[in-house]
Amino acid sequence: MRLSGLTAFVTGGGDGIGRAIAICFAREGARVAIADLDCARATSVEAEIASAGGSALALRADVRSTADVDAAVRQAVARFGALDIVVNNAAVAFPGDPATMPDEDWQRVIDTNLTSAFRVIRAALPHLRQRQGGSIINIASAQAHRSWANWTAYAAAKGGLISMTRQLAGQLGAENIRVNSISPGAINTPMNERRAASEGPELISKLAGQHVLLRLGTPEEVAAVAVLLASPEGGFISGADIAVDGGLSALPRYHET
Ligand SMILES: NC(=O)c1ccc[n+]([C@@H]2O[C@H](COP(=O)([O-])OP(=O)(O)OC[C@H]3O[C@@H](n4cnc5c(N)ncnc54)[C@H](O)[C@@H]3O)[C@@H](O)[C@H]2O)c1
């Protein structure tokens, strides 16, 4: 019960990595608000946590909307009385040729994957300050560290998230608010299932081959690091970007053939 007495707010907690983080946090004793565009998925995670004896609240929120984010943070605090941990996890992933990518696609990626985190942090900060401490965890990506053709917008958003993490860690450290990011490699989630459906089933073995461990990671392997960063055991970690990438970023640049 490493998160006993703490309250967490997880965006995109209805599926994939966010779902695993919500469930692992609850298992460690946290009360968890699950904010997701897909309310049905968030509600099913809430039910799963409740049936295991945990405490959760499903909230419908589009992280592209300031009104939605503000309302969701307000509702979480109204239900649980405090906020200690924020996980900025919701994102979209799609490629775009930099020679032709329309503005709307660029904006959608930056808005969903980067500006969203700013919105959530802005809404959460007064509540973290009230607790005189907290942990902000931004889910970045190995894509911020390595080059893959046509992932310009996604990589730019994730790189921005890592820079924002460092900047805020410096600014908020004196207030006992820690800010870190996690950069996963390819993880077995619906995000990659959708990519395999559109890019072809061979995508999964191709992705696996880019990792030293020759497999995709599991959402639970990312969640385990989020638990560490959220818990008092991670109390001296701030401004860090932790790779959970099966050794991918230890290899030289990957060349698509
Ligand atoms: N899966 C991977 O291989 C991988 C690798 C590196 C980084 N990541 C990052 O991990 C995070 C989670 O990825 P995943 O694979 O679990 O994704 P996923 O697509 O499987 O799940 C994402 C969740 O976010 C929700 N969501 C999407 N847009 C939203 C919005 N506008 N507002 C609120 N909720 C929204 C979805 O409904 C879904 O429940 C993302 O930040 C992603 O960029 C994933």
The ligand as an ORCA input file, in Angstrom:
! r2SCAN-3c Opt
* xyz 0 1
  N       1.535      2.223    -26.605
  C       2.783      2.583    -26.873
  O       3.538      1.880    -27.545
  C       3.313      3.891    -26.337
  C       4.690      4.146    -26.491
  C       5.213      5.335    -25.993
  C       4.379      6.239    -25.373
  N       3.050      5.956    -25.247
  C       2.232      6.948    -24.585
  O       1.547      6.338    -23.510
  C       0.296      6.989    -23.309
  C      -0.827      5.980    -23.336
  O      -0.806      5.291    -24.579
  P      -1.686      3.982    -24.825
  O      -0.933      3.158    -25.785
  O      -2.130      3.399    -23.540
  O      -2.939      4.652    -25.595
  P      -4.389      4.051    -25.895
  O      -4.811      4.670    -27.177
  O      -4.360      2.563    -25.795
  O      -5.264      4.646    -24.707
  C      -5.379      6.048    -24.613
  C      -6.530      6.436    -23.724
  O      -6.608      7.878    -23.787
  C      -7.937      8.269    -24.076
  N      -7.925      9.527    -24.824
  C      -7.547      9.731    -26.118
  N      -7.732     11.011    -26.457
  C      -8.228     11.636    -25.361
  C      -8.644     12.976    -25.089
  N      -8.597     13.907    -26.039
  N      -9.102     13.271    -23.857
  C      -9.176     12.315    -22.892
  N      -8.822     11.029    -23.089
  C      -8.358     10.697    -24.324
  C      -8.517      7.116    -24.897
  O      -9.944      7.118    -24.838
  C      -7.886      5.903    -24.216
  O      -8.651      5.453    -23.120
  C       0.203      8.050    -24.400
  O       0.685      9.276    -23.895
  C       1.145      7.524    -25.466
  O       1.613      8.563    -26.305
  C       2.512      4.809    -25.711
*
